[in-house]
């Protein structure tokens, strides 16, 4: 992993919101919170847009450390622009479905193997978490396969992922960008642009 430059929470928020504003799952929540697509993509020197993005992430995801995705997230986090090498170990966040589908490894490559291995994972998820989580898993697998096909066909650039760790030694845990990482497990890029959050207190974060 190569640290490129220090950045700020506003930069992280901008990348997060840009990634989700067009999502069928999350985009409508940002719109309901008063955020437009133009605000999501506005530059960092647009102070009013930065405030609206921060408000949107607070309303939709619980920023900065209140609830939901950001429960107990350390306020002391330092943010960096970075490049994550293909061989750098990444972990999915500590979410029950990710644990069950990967047999607790949380490694992206264990989440959605070839279709041959999916039936075994369905049985594991059903036994541990029930049918509702099985349906969530199958939905994620379909989304991952669709995005992987789009990337293969268009070669489009992949937005930076957002990862966090206690220090540079890792492990790196994905905060935002799970679907993009999972879609590229079969053909990983040589490096992946990322925004990296570092704090010695990162273990306090609910999903670490």
N, C-alpha and C positions, 0 to 999 in steps of 0.2 A: 504494500500500500504506500502511495506517495501523497504526502500532504502538500498541497499546492499553495494555498493562501488562507489566512484567517478570514472568516466572514462573520455574519451576524444572524441573529434569530430571524430578522426580517427576510433575509435571503432564503433560509430554510422554509419559512412560511410561504413565501412566493412559490417555490418549487412544489411544495405540498399541494397548495391550492390549484396551481396550474395543472397538476396531474389529475386532480379529482373533479375539476369544474365541469368537464365534459363527460364524466362517468355517469351512466344511467343510474347507478346505485346511489352515488353521492351528490352529483350535480344539483338535483332539485333542492337538496337541503341547503346548499350554499345560496341558491337563488332565493329561497325563503328567508335566509338570513340577511338578504339585501345586497349580495355580492353579484356583480355582473362579470361576464367573460372578459370584458375590457379591463375591469379592475384586477382580475386574476393575472392578466398578462402585462399589466402596466409596469414600467421600470421601477427600480428601487428608489430612485430619486423623486418619485411621486409620493409625497408624504401622505396625502389623503387616501390614495389607493392602498398604501401600506397599512393604514389604520383600519380600513374596511376589510382587508384580507385578514388581519389579526382578529378582528371581531368575528369574521366568518369562521375561522378555525376554532375560536373559542366556543361559538354556538354549536358547531357541528361535531367537533372532536374533543372539546374540553381543554384546549390550550389556556394557560400555560402549564398548570399542574393540578387541575381541579378534579377531573373525572374522566371517564371513558378512556380514550386512547392515551391521555396524558396524566392519568392518575399517579400521583407521587413522583412526577417527573422532576429531576433535580434542577433547581433554579440556577445553579452554578455552571450549567453546561456551556462549554466553549464550542463554537461552530467553525468548521473548516471546509473548504473545497478540497476534494481529494480524488485520486484515481485508485480504484480497487482492482488489483490484479486478478486474473482468472483463477489462479491457484489459491487466492485468499479465502480461508474458510468463512462462510456466512451462515448465520443461524436465523431461522424464522422466529418471530416473536413467540413468547411463551403463552400460547393460546391453546385451549383444550383440543380443538380440531387438529392443529399442527402437531401436537404431541401424539394424538392417536394415529394420525395418518402416516407418521414417520417412525412409529415405534419409539418415541421419545428422543430420537436423534436430533430433530428439528433441522436437519440438513435439507436444503431445497431439492437436491437430487433424489431424496427418498419420498417426496410428497406425491408426485404423479408419475410413476414409472410407466413403461409401455402398458398398453391395455391388458396384457396378460396378468400383470400384477395388481390390477385395480380391484378385482373381485376379492382378493385376500384382504386388502385394506378396508373395503366396505364391510366385511365381516368383523374386522377389528373395531372399526368406528361404531358399528351397530351395537356390539357387545358392551362397549365402554360408555357411549354417549347417546345411543338411540337413533331412530330413523330420521328425526329432524336434521341431525348433524350429517347423516349419510346424504341427504338431499343437498345440504350446503356443500359438502365435499364434491358431489357430482357436478354441481353448478360451477364450482371453482375450476374443476378439471376441464369442463367445456370451455370456459372463458380462457384458460391457459392455452388450450389447443388452438382456439381461434386467433389469439394474439400471436402465438408462435407461427402460425400460417401466414398471418399478415406481415410479420417481420421478415420471413423467408421470401415472400413474394415482392415486397416493396423495398426491403433493405432500409427502412426508415430508421432514423436515429432514435435511440431510446433515451428518455428523459433521465436525469440523475436520480438515483435512489437515495433514500435517507436512512443512514445507519448510525448506530450509537455503540459506545463501549466505555469501559472504565478508563482505559488508556490505550495507547497505540498498539499494545500487545494483544488487544482484543479480549474475548471474542467479539466480533462485529455482529450486532443484532439488527435485523431489518425493521425499521419503523414504518416506512412508506415505500412501496414498490415491490411488494411480494409477487404480484401477478407478473410483472415484467421480469423479475429474476427467475421465477418458475418457468416462464415461457422460453427462457434461453438456456435451460439446463443441458439440453442435448447439444447445443452449438453455442457455448459461452463465448463472449467476445474476449479479446486479449486483455482488455481492461474495461472497467465500468466507471463512468463519472458518478461521483457521489457527493452528498453533503454529509459530513461526519460530525456527530456530537460527542464530545468527551467530557466525562465527569467522574471523579473517584466515587461519587455517590450514585452512579447509574444503577447499582443493584437495588436501590429503593424503588425504581420505576416498576410498576405493576407487571409489565409484560417482558421484563428483561430475563 
